[in-house]
Structures are given as C-alpha cells and as structure tokens.
Amino acid sequence: MERDDMAAQGWRVVDDTGFLGLVGPLWQREIGGRIELAIETGDKHRNRSGVVQGGAICTLADRAIGTAARLATGSSRVVTLKLDTTFLARSEIGPLLVARPTIHTRTRSLAIGEADIYSGERLTAKIAAIFKVVKDVPQDAAE
C-alpha cells in the first residue's frame, strides 16, 4: 500500500531508530478511541515457509499492547513481563499486518491485555501480555 493511501486511512509512521525501525516502518492510527499498529509485510518478514515470520508478529503485538498499556496507565514506560502467542492461521507476505490491542486490567504496577493480529482481513494470531508499569522518575531526581 502506498504511503498516501495509508495516510488517507488515518495511519501515520511512528519514528523508531531501534529494532522496530528494522522491522517496519511501523504505522499507527486511532479508530473509535482505540489504537492500531501495523507493518507492511514484505520479503524481509519472510520465513523459510514463505509466510510472515512468527517473531515479526510477536514484535508487532508486543509494541501494540505496550503502547496501549502506556496509554491506559498514563505511564511513559512499561516493560514486557509475559507474552503468550497463539497462531491461528498463516500470515501471508503482502497484506498489511495489523495489531488491535486491548487492555483488560490495569493496576498501579501492572497492565494486562491482548492483541488480535490480522493479515489483511484474516485473524491470524491472538497474543496476551502482562506489562510492568515503570514509575516515571522526575528529571531532577535522576541526576
């Protein structure tokens, strides 16, 4: 899909010079008060069977649920404690891979949620996660 088409659908590129920069570009949008994250699948996501590598799917889900956890808790940092993946179908190379995260439980120290992963319109994975909320340290205290 072309960048202009993605933008017209409400997607924006998330700048990331770390690992996600290698996997992505990563796209994000908000629909009905919920966020979605996506990557355009291509040859760099291919495994030996010719479909999207499971690690790419888990990476997308980890970032999506983590982003939703940060928004739900108001924290600027969360850390993945647990990520449980159930693959339901093949994710073909070519279609947009979209994560639709939901946070079910949040406390002062934890956020628990899940993401449905779609390859095009096809549900291909369900991923549950637990995140630790990291307390923000005021800039003055960190020095």
C-alpha positions in Angstrom: 0.0 0.0 0.0 1.3 3.5 -0.9 2.1 5.9 1.9 -0.5 8.4 0.6 -3.1 5.6 0.8 -2.0 4.7 4.4 -2.2 8.4 5.4 -5.7 8.7 3.8 -6.8 5.8 6.0 -5.6 7.6 9.2 -2.2 5.9 9.5 1.0 7.8 10.5 4.5 6.5 10.6 6.0 6.0 14.1 9.6 7.1 14.1 11.8 4.4 15.6 15.5 4.1 15.1 15.7 1.0 17.2 14.7 -2.6 16.4 11.2 -1.6 15.2 12.9 0.6 12.6 14.4 -2.6 11.1 11.1 -4.5 11.2 8.9 -1.6 10.0 8.2 1.1 9.1 5.7 0.9 11.9 2.3 2.6 11.4 -0.2 3.7 14.0 -3.7 5.1 13.9 -6.7 5.6 16.2 -10.1 4.3 15.3 -13.1 4.8 17.6 -10.9 5.7 20.6 -8.6 2.6 20.1 -5.2 2.4 18.6 -4.0 0.1 15.9 -0.4 -0.6 14.9 0.7 -2.1 11.6 3.6 -3.1 9.4 3.6 -3.6 5.7 4.8 -7.2 5.1 7.5 -7.9 2.6 10.5 -10.1 1.8 12.3 -9.1 5.0 9.5 -10.6 7.0 9.5 -14.0 5.2 10.4 -17.3 6.9 11.5 -20.5 5.2 7.9 -21.5 4.6 7.3 -18.3 2.6 5.0 -16.6 5.1 5.5 -13.9 7.8 8.0 -15.0 10.5 6.3 -15.5 13.8 8.8 -13.3 15.5 7.7 -10.3 13.4 4.1 -11.0 14.5 5.2 -11.1 18.2 7.2 -8.0 17.8 4.2 -6.1 16.4 2.0 -7.4 19.2 4.5 -6.5 21.9 4.7 -2.9 20.7 1.0 -2.6 20.2 0.0 -3.9 23.6 2.8 -2.0 25.2 1.6 1.2 23.6 -2.0 0.5 24.8 -0.6 -0.2 28.3 1.2 3.2 28.4 -1.9 5.0 27.3 -4.1 3.1 29.7 -1.8 3.7 32.7 -0.6 7.1 31.9 3.0 5.9 32.3 5.7 6.8 29.8 7.4 3.4 30.2 6.2 -0.2 30.6 8.2 -3.4 30.4 7.1 -6.7 29.0 6.8 -9.4 31.6 5.0 -12.1 29.7 3.9 -12.6 26.1 1.7 -15.6 25.2 1.1 -16.3 21.5 -1.5 -18.4 19.8 -1.1 -18.6 16.0 -4.4 -19.3 14.3 -3.6 -19.1 10.6 -0.8 -18.2 8.2 0.1 -14.5 7.7 0.9 -14.1 4.0 3.5 -11.8 2.7 2.0 -8.7 1.1 -1.1 -7.8 3.2 -0.9 -5.2 5.9 -0.2 -6.9 9.3 -2.4 -5.1 11.9 -2.4 -5.4 15.7 -5.6 -4.3 17.5 -4.7 -4.2 21.2 -6.9 -4.0 24.3 -6.0 -3.5 27.9 -8.3 -5.5 30.2 -6.8 -4.9 33.6 -4.6 -2.2 35.0 -3.2 -1.6 38.4 -0.6 0.8 39.7 2.1 -1.7 38.8 0.7 -3.9 36.0 -1.2 -3.7 32.8 -2.8 -6.9 31.3 -4.0 -7.0 27.8 -4.1 -8.7 24.4 -3.9 -8.1 20.7 -5.7 -9.6 17.8 -3.4 -9.8 14.8 -4.8 -9.5 11.3 -3.2 -10.2 8.0 -5.4 -8.2 5.7 -8.9 -9.1 7.0 -7.9 -12.5 8.3 -7.4 -13.1 12.1 -4.1 -14.9 12.2 -3.0 -14.7 15.9 -4.1 -13.8 19.4 -1.5 -12.6 21.8 -1.9 -11.9 25.5 0.6 -9.9 27.6 1.4 -8.7 31.0 3.4 -5.4 31.3 5.1 -3.9 34.4 4.4 -0.2 34.8 7.7 1.6 35.4 7.4 4.6 37.7 8.5 7.8 36.0 11.4 9.4 37.7 11.4 13.2 37.7 14.4 14.6 35.7 15.8 16.3 38.7 15.8 13.1 40.8 17.6 11.2 38.1 20.7 13.5 38.1 
